[in-house]
Amino acid sequence: MRSRRALVLGVLLFCAVQAGLSRSIESDALPVRDPIYAEKLELLQKHPEFWSDSADRPRLLALGSSRTQLLIDAERLGPEFHAFNFGCSSCGPIAQWLYLRRLIDAGVHADVLLIEIHPALLAVLPEPFEMRWLQSHRLRAQEPVVLRELGCPADAAATTGCHWFQSSSHYRRALLNEYAPVWLPGSLAIRRNRTSDARGYVLGIEPAPQRRSELTDNAMREYGPAFADYRPGGPACDALRQMIDFGQQRGMRVILFVAPESTEFQSGYGNVGINRFDEFLNRLSNERSVPILKSRDWLPNGDFADGHHATPRGAAAFTDRLKGELPR
């Protein structure tokens, strides 16, 4: 009888822990599902102008990858704008589309939506390039449906739903990522930046020449699959179009910009790939009546740490030029 009672109590305790863990994670009281998003949202919540129906000057929200977070010094765009850099590492147009939906659902208001175009992440591949980072535990309840509608592979759009008693199993990667990241392979560990300033900008690095060359070679290898027979298309391009439509339907001024790349990095696409990308930009601009800043060549090679992430000097130069191109 005593052993049976202990077994029942153990099962009840296990169920209670699993139920509490599930509730805490699903409500984001324990923000482990998507630490990159949670960190930026926490910063944005400290700027009340983005949570009000109106503001004394235009509110600019920049969405993009790690290129954007290292490139746009939002504080430097003032005083003409209230600006915030929501660029996030390990994010491409699909994740950005999900993030924009989350932000609007949370009550964020913006007048200008500045969206990065990352050419490599728009490449046609068997699976969108960024899905290597967008694990299912990072998704919210309805987001797998969005991925399936975009045409992402079924395994990439796997449902996040799980029975409450499976919480520790389903979110094991998220929990390990937050509390024991050394136990995860490097490709699965998604770490917080913890170096963002108050408006989301992350200061880059200025590597020594030899180190810069090594970093560029590494970046070229990483994006090798996107370079091969480069052509833009697929779910990533559809996500970009839906972001544009979503912003325009809500009265935002949507502006796209092409993330700068060094000449060495650009050579990876080949001349044919560059032409295909330019044709895509022209079609997109005409189809959606959206301005596109063709800023791919705005920075010299020396202003990149690895061929595509800006140094602090590069970020300052880019932001100053961007400021002159934005509508007042």
C-alpha atoms as a printed R data frame, in Angstrom:
    type eleno elety resid chain resno      x      y       z
1   ATOM     1    CA   MET     A     1  0.000  0.000   0.000
2   ATOM     2    CA   ARG     A     2  2.795  2.433   0.922
3   ATOM     3    CA   SER     A     3  4.685  1.772  -2.316
4   ATOM     4    CA   ARG     A     4  1.495  2.285  -4.339
5   ATOM     5    CA   ARG     A     5  0.862  5.570  -2.595
6   ATOM     6    CA   ALA     A     6  4.429  6.700  -3.283
7   ATOM     7    CA   LEU     A     7  4.019  5.787  -6.954
8   ATOM     8    CA   VAL     A     8  0.773  7.756  -7.216
9   ATOM     9    CA   LEU     A     9  2.324 10.766  -5.483
10  ATOM    10    CA   GLY     A    10  5.339 10.561  -7.805
11  ATOM    11    CA   VAL     A    11  3.123 10.503 -10.869
12  ATOM    12    CA   LEU     A    12  1.062 13.423  -9.579
13  ATOM    13    CA   LEU     A    13  4.214 15.415  -8.811
14  ATOM    14    CA   PHE     A    14  5.608 14.696 -12.292
15  ATOM    15    CA   CYS     A    15  2.339 15.811 -13.881
16  ATOM    16    CA   ALA     A    16  2.252 18.980 -11.800
17  ATOM    17    CA   VAL     A    17  5.819 19.900 -12.780
18  ATOM    18    CA   GLN     A    18  5.133 19.226 -16.455
19  ATOM    19    CA   ALA     A    19  1.895 21.235 -16.384
20  ATOM    20    CA   GLY     A    20  3.601 24.169 -14.663
21  ATOM    21    CA   LEU     A    21  6.527 24.060 -17.065
22  ATOM    22    CA   SER     A    22  4.194 23.956 -20.053
23  ATOM    23    CA   ARG     A    23  2.177 26.915 -18.800
24  ATOM    24    CA   SER     A    24  5.288 28.957 -18.027
25  ATOM    25    CA   ILE     A    25  6.840 28.340 -21.448
26  ATOM    26    CA   GLU     A    26  3.664 28.776 -23.502
27  ATOM    27    CA   SER     A    27  2.876 32.068 -21.742
28  ATOM    28    CA   ASP     A    28  6.508 33.231 -22.092
29  ATOM    29    CA   ALA     A    29  6.741 33.686 -18.342
30  ATOM    30    CA   LEU     A    30  9.800 31.486 -18.837
31  ATOM    31    CA   PRO     A    31 11.183 33.032 -22.077
32  ATOM    32    CA   VAL     A    32 13.149 30.084 -23.417
33  ATOM    33    CA   ARG     A    33 11.319 29.343 -26.681
34  ATOM    34    CA   ASP     A    34 12.902 32.093 -28.728
35  ATOM    35    CA   PRO     A    35 15.516 33.984 -26.667
36  ATOM    36    CA   ILE     A    36 16.550 36.189 -29.591
37  ATOM    37    CA   TYR     A    37 13.037 37.543 -30.015
38  ATOM    38    CA   ALA     A    38 12.459 37.795 -26.261
39  ATOM    39    CA   GLU     A    39 15.583 39.905 -25.773
40  ATOM    40    CA   LYS     A    40 14.669 42.401 -28.485
41  ATOM    41    CA   LEU     A    41 11.039 42.586 -27.352
42  ATOM    42    CA   GLU     A    42 12.171 43.351 -23.799
43  ATOM    43    CA   LEU     A    43 14.197 46.286 -25.130
44  ATOM    44    CA   LEU     A    44 11.377 47.541 -27.347
45  ATOM    45    CA   GLN     A    45  8.948 47.500 -24.418
46  ATOM    46    CA   LYS     A    46 11.047 50.259 -22.820
47  ATOM    47    CA   HIS     A    47 10.101 52.660 -25.634
48  ATOM    48    CA   PRO     A    48  6.491 53.740 -24.982
49  ATOM    49    CA   GLU     A    49  6.191 55.569 -28.310
50  ATOM    50    CA   PHE     A    50  6.012 52.181 -30.080
51  ATOM    51    CA   TRP     A    51  3.085 51.147 -27.885
52  ATOM    52    CA   SER     A    52  0.991 54.284 -28.347
53  ATOM    53    CA   ASP     A    53 -1.510 55.107 -31.094
54  ATOM    54    CA   SER     A    54  0.521 58.175 -32.060
55  ATOM    55    CA   ALA     A    55  3.921 59.776 -31.532
56  ATOM    56    CA   ASP     A    56  5.534 63.178 -31.934
57  ATOM    57    CA   ARG     A    57  7.680 61.954 -34.856
58  ATOM    58    CA   PRO     A    58  7.696 58.915 -37.161
59  ATOM    59    CA   ARG     A    59  8.443 55.572 -35.576
60  ATOM    60    CA   LEU     A    60 10.813 53.451 -37.635
61  ATOM    61    CA   LEU     A    61 11.080 49.728 -37.029
62  ATOM    62    CA   ALA     A    62 13.928 47.899 -38.795
63  ATOM    63    CA   LEU     A    63 13.596 44.153 -39.370
64  ATOM    64    CA   GLY     A    64 16.471 41.989 -40.518
65  ATOM    65    CA   SER     A    65 19.145 39.441 -39.780
66  ATOM    66    CA   SER     A    66 22.393 39.779 -37.866
67  ATOM    67    CA   ARG     A    67 23.530 41.994 -40.726
68  ATOM    68    CA   THR     A    68 20.902 44.555 -39.726
69  ATOM    69    CA   GLN     A    69 21.561 44.408 -35.988
70  ATOM    70    CA   LEU     A    70 25.234 45.180 -36.666
71  ATOM    71    CA   LEU     A    71 24.502 47.754 -39.369
72  ATOM    72    CA   ILE     A    72 21.854 50.256 -38.265
73  ATOM    73    CA   ASP     A    73 22.589 52.444 -35.257
74  ATOM    74    CA   ALA     A    74 18.980 53.424 -34.515
75  ATOM    75    CA   GLU     A    75 19.989 56.107 -32.018
76  ATOM    76    CA   ARG     A    76 22.010 57.763 -34.785
77  ATOM    77    CA   LEU     A    77 18.846 58.145 -36.896
78  ATOM    78    CA   GLY     A    78 17.395 60.649 -34.406
79  ATOM    79    CA   PRO     A    79 16.019 63.202 -33.884
80  ATOM    80    CA   GLU     A    80 13.974 62.827 -37.087
81  ATOM    81    CA   PHE     A    81 12.744 59.374 -36.043
82  ATOM    82    CA   HIS     A    82 11.934 57.218 -33.081
83  ATOM    83    CA   ALA     A    83 13.897 54.267 -34.424
84  ATOM    84    CA   PHE     A    84 14.414 50.722 -33.189
85  ATOM    85    CA   ASN     A    85 16.637 48.010 -34.661
86  ATOM    86    CA   PHE     A    86 14.806 44.655 -34.424
87  ATOM    87    CA   GLY     A    87 17.471 42.875 -36.460
88  ATOM    88    CA   CYS     A    88 18.140 39.458 -34.982
89  ATOM    89    CA   SER     A    89 20.838 36.865 -35.489
90  ATOM    90    CA   SER     A    90 19.819 33.515 -36.976
91  ATOM    91    CA   CYS     A    91 16.846 35.117 -38.702
92  ATOM    92    CA   GLY     A    92 15.896 35.463 -42.348
93  ATOM    93    CA   PRO     A    93 12.747 36.703 -44.090
94  ATOM    94    CA   ILE     A    94 10.617 33.816 -42.801
95  ATOM    95    CA   ALA     A    95 11.475 34.470 -39.156
96  ATOM    96    CA   GLN     A    96 11.137 38.229 -39.746
97  ATOM    97    CA   TRP     A    97  7.626 37.683 -41.091
98  ATOM    98    CA   LEU     A    98  6.711 35.686 -37.993
99  ATOM    99    CA   TYR     A    99  8.277 38.349 -35.761
100 ATOM   100    CA   LEU     A   100  6.341 41.158 -37.429
101 ATOM   101    CA   ARG     A   101  3.080 39.294 -36.857
102 ATOM   102    CA   ARG     A   102  3.990 38.767 -33.205
103 ATOM   103    CA   LEU     A   103  4.881 42.422 -32.697
104 ATOM   104    CA   ILE     A   104  1.656 43.729 -34.208
105 ATOM   105    CA   ASP     A   105 -0.386 41.206 -32.204
106 ATOM   106    CA   ALA     A   106  1.430 42.424 -29.073
107 ATOM   107    CA   GLY     A   107  0.346 46.013 -29.786
108 ATOM   108    CA   VAL     A   108  3.397 47.552 -31.456
109 ATOM   109    CA   HIS     A   109  2.827 50.608 -33.687
110 ATOM   110    CA   ALA     A   110  5.207 51.787 -36.405
111 ATOM   111    CA   ASP     A   111  4.986 54.380 -39.172
112 ATOM   112    CA   VAL     A   112  7.976 53.248 -41.229
113 ATOM   113    CA   LEU     A   113  8.846 49.593 -41.689
114 ATOM   114    CA   LEU     A   114 12.407 49.103 -42.919
115 ATOM   115    CA   ILE     A   115 12.967 45.531 -44.124
116 ATOM   116    CA   GLU     A   116 16.345 44.028 -44.954
117 ATOM   117    CA   ILE     A   117 16.815 42.008 -48.124
118 ATOM   118    CA   HIS     A   118 19.491 39.369 -47.553
119 ATOM   119    CA   PRO     A   119 20.190 37.980 -51.060
120 ATOM   120    CA   ALA     A   120 21.627 34.652 -49.912
121 ATOM   121    CA   LEU     A   121 18.634 33.892 -47.699
122 ATOM   122    CA   LEU     A   122 16.289 34.276 -50.698
123 ATOM   123    CA   ALA     A   123 18.005 31.481 -52.638
124 ATOM   124    CA   VAL     A   124 15.971 28.625 -54.065
125 ATOM   125    CA   LEU     A   125 17.034 25.504 -52.150
126 ATOM   126    CA   PRO     A   126 15.327 22.212 -51.233
127 ATOM   127    CA   GLU     A   127 14.712 23.804 -47.829
128 ATOM   128    CA   PRO     A   128 14.994 27.571 -47.154
129 ATOM   129    CA   PHE     A   129 18.486 28.395 -45.891
130 ATOM   130    CA   GLU     A   130 17.275 29.863 -42.612
131 ATOM   131    CA   MET     A   131 15.348 26.735 -41.582
132 ATOM   132    CA   ARG     A   132 18.612 25.410 -40.159
133 ATOM   133    CA   TRP     A   133 18.103 27.982 -37.378
134 ATOM   134    CA   LEU     A   134 14.303 28.115 -37.121
135 ATOM   135    CA   GLN     A   135 13.707 25.042 -34.963
136 ATOM   136    CA   SER     A   136 10.130 24.087 -34.174
137 ATOM   137    CA   HIS     A   137 10.408 24.937 -30.468
138 ATOM   138    CA   ARG     A   138 10.900 28.612 -31.429
139 ATOM   139    CA   LEU     A   139  7.446 28.746 -33.013
140 ATOM   140    CA   ARG     A   140  4.180 29.941 -31.489
141 ATOM   141    CA   ALA     A   141  0.937 27.983 -31.701
142 ATOM   142    CA   GLN     A   142 -0.290 29.127 -35.145
143 ATOM   143    CA   GLU     A   143  3.076 29.696 -36.787
144 ATOM   144    CA   PRO     A   144  3.530 26.186 -38.221
145 ATOM   145    CA   VAL     A   145  0.385 26.913 -40.249
146 ATOM   146    CA   VAL     A   146  2.072 30.043 -41.641
147 ATOM   147    CA   LEU     A   147  5.134 28.000 -42.607
148 ATOM   148    CA   ARG     A   148  3.034 25.377 -44.349
149 ATOM   149    CA   GLU     A   149  1.184 28.098 -46.266
150 ATOM   150    CA   LEU     A   150  4.557 29.413 -47.430
151 ATOM   151    CA   GLY     A   151  5.397 25.947 -48.736
152 ATOM   152    CA   CYS     A   152  8.095 25.069 -46.234
153 ATOM   153    CA   PRO     A   153  8.837 21.330 -46.010
154 ATOM   154    CA   ALA     A   154  6.513 19.442 -43.684
155 ATOM   155    CA   ASP     A   155  9.241 18.564 -41.188
156 ATOM   156    CA   ALA     A   156 10.333 22.207 -40.991
157 ATOM   157    CA   ALA     A   157  6.735 23.262 -40.311
158 ATOM   158    CA   ALA     A   158  6.112 20.561 -37.727
159 ATOM   159    CA   THR     A   159  3.463 21.454 -35.212
160 ATOM   160    CA   THR     A   160  4.564 22.912 -31.889
161 ATOM   161    CA   GLY     A   161  1.560 21.485 -30.110
162 ATOM   162    CA   CYS     A   162  2.390 18.920 -27.473
163 ATOM   163    CA   HIS     A   163  0.573 17.348 -24.605
164 ATOM   164    CA   TRP     A   164  1.353 19.176 -21.420
165 ATOM   165    CA   PHE     A   165  3.015 16.091 -19.962
166 ATOM   166    CA   GLN     A   166  5.618 16.189 -22.756
167 ATOM   167    CA   SER     A   167  6.849 19.720 -22.067
168 ATOM   168    CA   SER     A   168 10.331 18.835 -20.852
169 ATOM   169    CA   SER     A   169 10.852 16.620 -23.912
170 ATOM   170    CA   HIS     A   170  9.418 18.998 -26.516
171 ATOM   171    CA   TYR     A   171 11.284 22.027 -25.175
172 ATOM   172    CA   ARG     A   172 14.479 20.225 -24.237
173 ATOM   173    CA   ARG     A   173 16.531 22.126 -26.823
174 ATOM   174    CA   ALA     A   174 15.082 25.441 -25.703
175 ATOM   175    CA   LEU     A   175 15.815 24.655 -22.050
176 ATOM   176    CA   LEU     A   176 19.322 23.459 -22.801
177 ATOM   177    CA   ASN     A   177 19.916 26.511 -24.984
178 ATOM   178    CA   GLU     A   178 19.034 28.829 -22.119
179 ATOM   179    CA   TYR     A   179 20.593 27.007 -19.173
180 ATOM   180    CA   ALA     A   180 23.233 24.616 -20.575
181 ATOM   181    CA   PRO     A   181 24.112 25.700 -24.146
182 ATOM   182    CA   VAL     A   182 27.430 23.832 -24.055
183 ATOM   183    CA   TRP     A   183 25.427 20.610 -24.261
184 ATOM   184    CA   LEU     A   184 24.056 21.573 -27.682
185 ATOM   185    CA   PRO     A   185 25.881 21.358 -31.022
186 ATOM   186    CA   GLY     A   186 26.946 24.789 -32.260
187 ATOM   187    CA   SER     A   187 24.385 24.784 -35.080
188 ATOM   188    CA   LEU     A   188 21.523 24.316 -32.601
189 ATOM   189    CA   ALA     A   189 22.599 26.804 -29.932
190 ATOM   190    CA   ILE     A   190 20.770 30.134 -30.286
191 ATOM   191    CA   ARG     A   191 22.259 32.563 -27.793
192 ATOM   192    CA   ARG     A   192 21.146 35.956 -26.638
193 ATOM   193    CA   ASN     A   193 23.331 38.859 -27.746
194 ATOM   194    CA   ARG     A   194 23.339 40.596 -24.367
195 ATOM   195    CA   THR     A   195 25.259 43.408 -26.058
196 ATOM   196    CA   SER     A   196 22.387 45.293 -27.724
197 ATOM   197    CA   ASP     A   197 22.111 48.949 -26.869
198 ATOM   198    CA   ALA     A   198 18.809 50.495 -25.802
199 ATOM   199    CA   ARG     A   199 17.550 50.654 -29.410
200 ATOM   200    CA   GLY     A   200 18.635 47.207 -30.529
201 ATOM   201    CA   TYR     A   201 21.931 48.016 -32.251
202 ATOM   202    CA   VAL     A   202 24.838 45.630 -31.649
203 ATOM   203    CA   LEU     A   203 28.360 46.989 -31.951
204 ATOM   204    CA   GLY     A   204 30.411 44.913 -34.387
205 ATOM   205    CA   ILE     A   205 34.088 44.003 -34.296
206 ATOM   206    CA   GLU     A   206 37.143 45.350 -36.119
207 ATOM   207    CA   PRO     A   207 39.298 42.260 -36.737
208 ATOM   208    CA   ALA     A   208 42.963 42.267 -37.710
209 ATOM   209    CA   PRO     A   209 43.592 41.791 -41.465
210 ATOM   210    CA   GLN     A   210 44.526 38.108 -41.199
211 ATOM   211    CA   ARG     A   211 41.548 37.376 -38.973
212 ATOM   212    CA   ARG     A   212 39.278 39.297 -41.364
213 ATOM   213    CA   SER     A   213 40.415 37.051 -44.213
214 ATOM   214    CA   GLU     A   214 39.735 33.917 -42.158
215 ATOM   215    CA   LEU     A   215 36.271 35.135 -41.168
216 ATOM   216    CA   THR     A   216 35.409 35.960 -44.772
217 ATOM   217    CA   ASP     A   217 36.498 32.509 -45.943
218 ATOM   218    CA   ASN     A   218 34.318 30.934 -43.243
219 ATOM   219    CA   ALA     A   219 31.325 33.026 -44.289
220 ATOM   220    CA   MET     A   220 31.797 32.096 -47.942
221 ATOM   221    CA   ARG     A   221 31.813 28.411 -47.028
222 ATOM   222    CA   GLU     A   222 28.733 28.774 -44.835
223 ATOM   223    CA   TYR     A   223 26.728 30.333 -47.653
224 ATOM   224    CA   GLY     A   224 28.119 28.025 -50.336
225 ATOM   225    CA   PRO     A   225 24.786 26.199 -50.816
226 ATOM   226    CA   ALA     A   226 23.027 29.513 -51.513
227 ATOM   227    CA   PHE     A   227 25.696 30.623 -54.001
228 ATOM   228    CA   ALA     A   228 25.441 27.513 -56.189
229 ATOM   229    CA   ASP     A   229 23.352 28.364 -59.286
230 ATOM   230    CA   TYR     A   230 21.909 31.284 -57.338
231 ATOM   231    CA   ARG     A   231 18.355 32.327 -58.060
232 ATOM   232    CA   PRO     A   232 15.893 34.022 -55.674
233 ATOM   233    CA   GLY     A   233 12.543 32.372 -55.065
234 ATOM   234    CA   GLY     A   234 10.558 29.982 -52.913
235 ATOM   235    CA   PRO     A   235  9.141 30.410 -49.391
236 ATOM   236    CA   ALA     A   236 11.615 33.117 -48.356
237 ATOM   237    CA   CYS     A   237 10.574 35.395 -51.221
238 ATOM   238    CA   ASP     A   238  6.898 34.700 -50.483
239 ATOM   239    CA   ALA     A   239  7.483 35.646 -46.826
240 ATOM   240    CA   LEU     A   240  9.073 38.904 -47.954
241 ATOM   241    CA   ARG     A   241  6.055 39.722 -50.140
242 ATOM   242    CA   GLN     A   242  3.653 38.947 -47.306
243 ATOM   243    CA   MET     A   243  5.605 41.208 -44.945
244 ATOM   244    CA   ILE     A   244  5.289 44.059 -47.443
245 ATOM   245    CA   ASP     A   245  1.554 43.513 -47.895
246 ATOM   246    CA   PHE     A   246  1.001 43.211 -44.138
247 ATOM   247    CA   GLY     A   247  2.778 46.484 -43.415
248 ATOM   248    CA   GLN     A   248  1.128 48.408 -46.234
249 ATOM   249    CA   GLN     A   249 -2.338 47.188 -45.239
250 ATOM   250    CA   ARG     A   250 -1.729 48.633 -41.780
251 ATOM   251    CA   GLY     A   251 -0.724 52.041 -43.069
252 ATOM   252    CA   MET     A   252  3.030 51.690 -42.672
253 ATOM   253    CA   ARG     A   253  5.479 53.167 -45.120
254 ATOM   254    CA   VAL     A   254  7.381 50.054 -46.191
255 ATOM   255    CA   ILE     A   255 10.951 50.485 -47.441
256 ATOM   256    CA   LEU     A   256 13.317 47.684 -48.401
257 ATOM   257    CA   PHE     A   257 17.089 47.844 -48.363
258 ATOM   258    CA   VAL     A   258 19.657 45.415 -49.700
259 ATOM   259    CA   ALA     A   259 22.146 44.392 -47.049
260 ATOM   260    CA   PRO     A   260 25.684 45.485 -48.058
261 ATOM   261    CA   GLU     A   261 28.250 42.863 -49.000
262 ATOM   262    CA   SER     A   262 31.917 43.053 -49.897
263 ATOM   263    CA   THR     A   263 32.946 42.488 -53.495
264 ATOM   264    CA   GLU     A   264 34.450 39.144 -52.485
265 ATOM   265    CA   PHE     A   265 31.204 37.992 -50.909
266 ATOM   266    CA   GLN     A   266 29.210 39.179 -53.934
267 ATOM   267    CA   SER     A   267 31.472 37.172 -56.238
268 ATOM   268    CA   GLY     A   268 30.002 34.014 -54.729
269 ATOM   269    CA   TYR     A   269 26.741 34.534 -56.623
270 ATOM   270    CA   GLY     A   270 28.452 34.893 -60.011
271 ATOM   271    CA   ASN     A   271 27.422 37.397 -62.678
272 ATOM   272    CA   VAL     A   272 24.366 35.357 -63.678
273 ATOM   273    CA   GLY     A   273 23.205 35.192 -60.057
274 ATOM   274    CA   ILE     A   274 23.681 38.947 -59.600
275 ATOM   275    CA   ASN     A   275 21.581 39.603 -62.706
276 ATOM   276    CA   ARG     A   276 18.828 37.295 -61.457
277 ATOM   277    CA   PHE     A   277 18.783 39.107 -58.142
278 ATOM   278    CA   ASP     A   278 18.567 42.527 -59.785
279 ATOM   279    CA   GLU     A   279 15.680 41.318 -61.952
280 ATOM   280    CA   PHE     A   280 13.930 40.052 -58.831
281 ATOM   281    CA   LEU     A   281 14.338 43.439 -57.138
282 ATOM   282    CA   ASN     A   282 12.857 45.277 -60.102
283 ATOM   283    CA   ARG     A   283  9.861 42.921 -60.283
284 ATOM   284    CA   LEU     A   284  9.274 43.163 -56.547
285 ATOM   285    CA   SER     A   285  9.402 46.961 -56.588
286 ATOM   286    CA   ASN     A   286  6.912 47.132 -59.448
287 ATOM   287    CA   GLU     A   287  4.572 44.456 -58.091
288 ATOM   288    CA   ARG     A   288  4.329 45.916 -54.602
289 ATOM   289    CA   SER     A   289  4.932 49.610 -55.364
290 ATOM   290    CA   VAL     A   290  7.624 49.648 -52.726
291 ATOM   291    CA   PRO     A   291 10.914 51.586 -52.790
292 ATOM   292    CA   ILE     A   292 14.077 49.519 -52.580
293 ATOM   293    CA   LEU     A   293 17.367 51.039 -51.479
294 ATOM   294    CA   LYS     A   294 19.987 49.254 -53.569
295 ATOM   295    CA   SER     A   295 22.552 49.671 -50.833
296 ATOM   296    CA   ARG     A   296 24.564 46.547 -51.558
297 ATOM   297    CA   ASP     A   297 27.629 48.582 -52.508
298 ATOM   298    CA   TRP     A   298 27.360 51.345 -49.927
299 ATOM   299    CA   LEU     A   299 30.353 50.135 -47.920
300 ATOM   300    CA   PRO     A   300 33.954 49.496 -49.011
301 ATOM   301    CA   ASN     A   301 35.489 46.086 -48.359
302 ATOM   302    CA   GLY     A   302 37.392 47.381 -45.334
303 ATOM   303    CA   ASP     A   303 34.138 48.139 -43.499
304 ATOM   304    CA   PHE     A   304 33.190 44.463 -43.161
305 ATOM   305    CA   ALA     A   305 34.420 42.084 -40.489
306 ATOM   306    CA   ASP     A   306 33.790 38.992 -42.612
307 ATOM   307    CA   GLY     A   307 32.541 40.158 -45.995
308 ATOM   308    CA   HIS     A   308 28.938 40.780 -44.916
309 ATOM   309    CA   HIS     A   309 28.771 41.941 -41.276
310 ATOM   310    CA   ALA     A   310 29.657 45.605 -40.781
311 ATOM   311    CA   THR     A   311 32.352 46.908 -38.489
312 ATOM   312    CA   PRO     A   312 31.457 49.831 -36.165
313 ATOM   313    CA   ARG     A   313 32.931 52.256 -38.715
314 ATOM   314    CA   GLY     A   314 30.866 50.655 -41.466
315 ATOM   315    CA   ALA     A   315 27.693 50.839 -39.390
316 ATOM   316    CA   ALA     A   316 28.202 54.551 -38.719
317 ATOM   317    CA   ALA     A   317 28.781 55.267 -42.418
318 ATOM   318    CA   PHE     A   318 25.794 53.186 -43.502
319 ATOM   319    CA   THR     A   319 23.455 54.715 -40.922
320 ATOM   320    CA   ASP     A   320 24.447 58.255 -41.894
321 ATOM   321    CA   ARG     A   321 23.796 57.559 -45.560
322 ATOM   322    CA   LEU     A   322 20.543 55.741 -44.755
323 ATOM   323    CA   LYS     A   323 19.346 58.767 -42.812
324 ATOM   324    CA   GLY     A   324 19.644 60.880 -45.946
325 ATOM   325    CA   GLU     A   325 17.678 58.364 -48.024
326 ATOM   326    CA   LEU     A   326 14.700 57.940 -45.678
327 ATOM   327    CA   PRO     A   327 11.481 59.950 -46.154
328 ATOM   328    CA   ARG     A   328 10.874 62.743 -43.671
